Amino acid sequence: MASIRSRNGKWQARVIRNGQSPLARTFFTKQDAERWARQTETQMDKGSFIDPSLAERTTFKEIIERYIVEVTHLSRSHKEDSYRLKAISRHPIAKLNMASLSPSQVAKYRDERLKLVSPGAVIRELSYFSSIINHARREWGINTTNPIPLVKKPPSPQGRSRILSEDELTRLFAALVPRVKNANVWVLPLFKFALETAMRRGEMLDLRWEHINFEKRIAFIPVTKNGESRLVPLSKAAIEILQSIPRGINGMIFQINGAALSAAVERAREKANLTDFHFHDLRHMAITRLAEKLPNLIELSAVSGHKSLAMLKRYYHPNPELLAKKIA
């Protein structure tokens, strides 16, 4: 039986069951204390009781920090993920315990962040929240509900559709031609290779000579963004690009890192007088070009590496003039 006693002007309910830790809650009225005790005993008898004590004494910040150490380091984007999660852990919401992480608290966080960052960034952060909470529930015994499904997410931003014209592309390649002695000779070939293969930036920067089968015209990617390996067919132009560049002693095909590439993109954009151009736009352009050669969406997704045809659709930007000719 539960014990109910008056304490400091309030009422404390205490429930004891064999094999379980004693539970106690304090209420303003005796009726509330008795009601909680009855509900708790009934749930224990049915085997459906969930002890919230661990969730109540564990902060969201502690869960985030543990997630960074035990989970995030296994992902390909662990550096970027760790940086973003550490930023979240410094937000006031991280001071809440897991039992207090309610939909209203998350909605407040969402509204605050929307004043500072884009809707896409907020959607990504809420996705982090959900992944962390679900992992804590499954693996670490944190018995709490996940509030994220009950929070309205900002509208998804419209996918980019920036396609360079032939004139813009000519200016871009001209801007990338090395003009000084110590210029990186791999930047221009990397841009052209991206346009030929539709490969992701990280996939190309991690590509090694041992991954290329020149005879079969195939590039092997050991680990992709989706966490799986895949084979990418290479056009004759892509093979010619690879054959034209020098080989470094470390086995990497493109001797450039992400930071240096970002700086090169910025310089080329200014020199070529391009507005609203990102390196990732080359992947959009490449997939659009490949779609003209591979009208079968299954084959196209196999080349692009997309698991979802819905996501592939965001990258495919057909030329309305060509479509008009097809239906004429």
N, C-alpha and C positions, 0 to 999 in steps of 0.2 A: 504493500500500500504506500501511496505517496504521503509525505508529511507536509503540512501547511502550518506556517508559523508567522506571527507578526514580528517585524524587525525594523526598527528605526522609522516607524510610521508607514511602512510598506509591508507587503505580504510575499513571503518566499515559499516557493513550491520546490520540494526535493523528491526526486524519484530514484529508487535504488532497485536494480535488477541483478540477479546473479550472472556473472560473466560480462557485465558491462560497467563502465565507469559511472559513478553517481552523477546525476544531472540536477542542476538547480537553476531556477529563474526567479527573478523578483518582479512583482507587479504592484500596481497602485491599489487594486481591489482584490479582496479575497476570492470573489467570483471568477476573476480572470485567472488567478493562480490555480484554482480548482479545475477550471476548464482546460488549461494547458496540461495539468497533471493527468487528467483523464485521457486527453488525446494522445499524450506521449505514451502512457501505459498501453493504450489500445494498439498503437503502432508497433510497440515492442512485442506485444503478444502475437500480432500478425506477421512479425518479421519484416515490416516495411519501414521501420524507423531509421532515419538517417541522422547520425550525430553531427551537428554543425560546429562542434567546438573547435576542430582543427581549422575550419574555414574562418571562424571568428577570431582566432589568434594569429592568422597568417595574412600579411598584407599583400596587396597586388604587386607591390614593388618586389617583395621577396620572391614571388612566383615568377616575375619577369626575369629577375637576375638568375634564378635557377634554370629557367628556360634557355637563357643565353648560353649558360655553361654546358648544359646537358643535351640540348636539342639543336640550337642554332648553328653550332660549329660543324654540324654534319651536312649543312646545305651548301650549295655552290655559291650562293650569294650571302655567305655568313658575315662578311665584312659590312655590307650595306645593311643587312638585317640587324646586326648587333648595334650599329650606330643608331638606327631608328628606334630600336627597343630601349636603348639607354636614354634616349630623349624622352620617350614615353614614361620611363621610370622616374624622371625628374618632375613630371607633371603632378599637381595636387591629387589627381584621381588615384595615383599609385599609392597614396598613403592610406587609402581605405582598406579595410580587411575584406576578404573575399566574400563574406556573407553580406556585406554592405554594398557590394558592387551591383547596384540595381539598374534597371533600364533608364530611370530618370537621371541617375548620375552619368551614365554613358551618353544620354541625349544631351546633357549639359556640356559634356566634353566635346561632343560632335559640333555643337553650335559655336563653342569657343574657337575650335580649330578652323571652322569654315571662314572665320574672320581673318585668318592668317595664311591658310594654304588652300590649294585647289580641292574641289570635290573628290577628284581622283586620289589625292593623297589621304584624305579622310577615309575614303572607302578602304584603302590599303591598310590604314591604321586599325580600323574596326575589324578587318580580317585578321590582323595580328592578335587583337583582343580575343576573338573567337577561338583561334588556334591554341593560344596559350591556356585559356580557361578549359577547353575540352581536354587538352593534354593533362592538365592538373587534375581534372576529374577522373580520367581513365587511369593514369599512371601513379599519381601521388596521393590519392585518397582524399582530395579536397571535395567534400560533399556540398556542392553549391550548384545553383542553376546557372545556365549561360544566358545572360540578359541580351546578348547581341541580336538574336533573331527577333526580339520584341522592339528593337530600335529601328526606326525608319532611316534608311541610308540615303545620302544625297543622290540626286540623279547622276547616272554614269556619264562622264564627259564623252562627247562625240569623238569617235576615232579620227586620227589625223588622215588627211587625204592630200598631202602635199606631194605633187608630182612635178619634177623639174621638166621644163621644156628642153628641147634639143639645144637651144641657144644657151640656156642656163647651165646645162650639163657640160657644154663645151667650155664655158667660162670657168666652171668649177675645176675641170681637169687641167686647164691651163694654169689656174692658180696653184695647183698642187705639184706642178713640175718643179723639181729641185733646182734652185738657182745659185746656191752657195755650196762650198766644198763640203761642209759638215752636215748638210741637210739629210734628213732621213729618206732613203731611197725606197722604203717599203710603203710609204703612205699612199702614193698614187696607185700602185698595184693593188693595195688593199681596197681602195674605193672601187676600182674596176672589178675586182674579184667579188665584192659584195653585190654589185649590180648584176653579175653573171650567175651567182649561185643562190641568192636570197638567204644566205646563212646569217645567223645572228652575230652581233659584234663579238660577244664572248667566245663563241664557237670558233670564229676565225682567229682571234688573238691566241687561243689555246692550240691551234692546229700545228701539228708537227709533220716533218717530211715523212716520217714512218707511217703516217696516217693516209698517205696518198698512194693510190695504185694507178700509175700512169697508163698501164696497159689496158685496164678495165675502165679507166676514167671515172674513178670513184674516190670520194674522201670519206674516211671513217671518223665519226665523232664519238669518242668513248662515253661522254656524259653530256647530255643536253639540258636545257632549262627544265624539261619535264622529268629529268632524272633517269632517262634511258639513253642507250646508245642508238645511233642510226647511221645509215649510209646515204651520202649525198652524191647523186650523179653529177658529173662535171661536163660542161660543154667544151667544145674544141677551143673556144676563146678563153675559157677558164684555165685549161691546160697550158695554153700559150702564155698566159699571164704568169703562171707558176714557173714555167721554164725560163722566163725572162729575168727573174729576180735572183740576186745573189743568195748564197746559203751561209747562214751563220753557224758558228761552231757548237751552239747549244741545241741545235735540232729544231728550233722554232722556225716556222715559215716566215711569219711577219715579226720582225724585230722591233716591236713597239708595244708599250703598255697602254692601259686605258686612259691614264691621265695625259700622256703625251698625245694620244689620238684626239682627245677632247680639245686640247690646245690647238692641234692642227686643223680640226674642223672649224674652230672659231676664226683662225687666221684666214683660212680659205674662204669662209663665208664673207668676211669683210673684203678680201681682195677681189672676189668674184662679184661683189655687190649683190648677194643673195639675201632675200628676206625670209624669215621663218623657215630656215632649213636645219634639219637635224640629220645626223649620220643614219639614224634608224629609218629615215625616209627612203634610203636606198633599198631597204628590204621591201617596202611597199611597192616601189617601182619594179623591183626584180620579180616579185610575185605576179604583178599585173602583166609583165611581159611574158612570164612563163605560162600564164593562163591562156594566152593566145596559142601556145604550142601544145599545152596539155589541158584540153577542155574537160577532161575527166577529173572531177574534184578529188576523188580518192587518190589518183596519181599525183595531183598537184599538192595535196596535203602531205603525201609521202616525201616529196621534195622539200617542202617548206618546213616540215617538222611539226605541223599543227595537229593536235589530237582532236580538236573541236572544229567542225566545219563552220560554226557560228563565228569563231575567232578568225578563221581563215577569211571569211567574208569581209572582216574589217580591214584586211590587208589588200583585198582585191579591188582595184578602182578601174573599171572598164572605161574605154574611150567611147563616149556616146556616138561619135561619128561612125566608128566601126560597127557599133551595134545597129545603127540605122541602116548601114549597107547590108548587114546580114538579114534584116527583116524586110528589106525592099522587095 
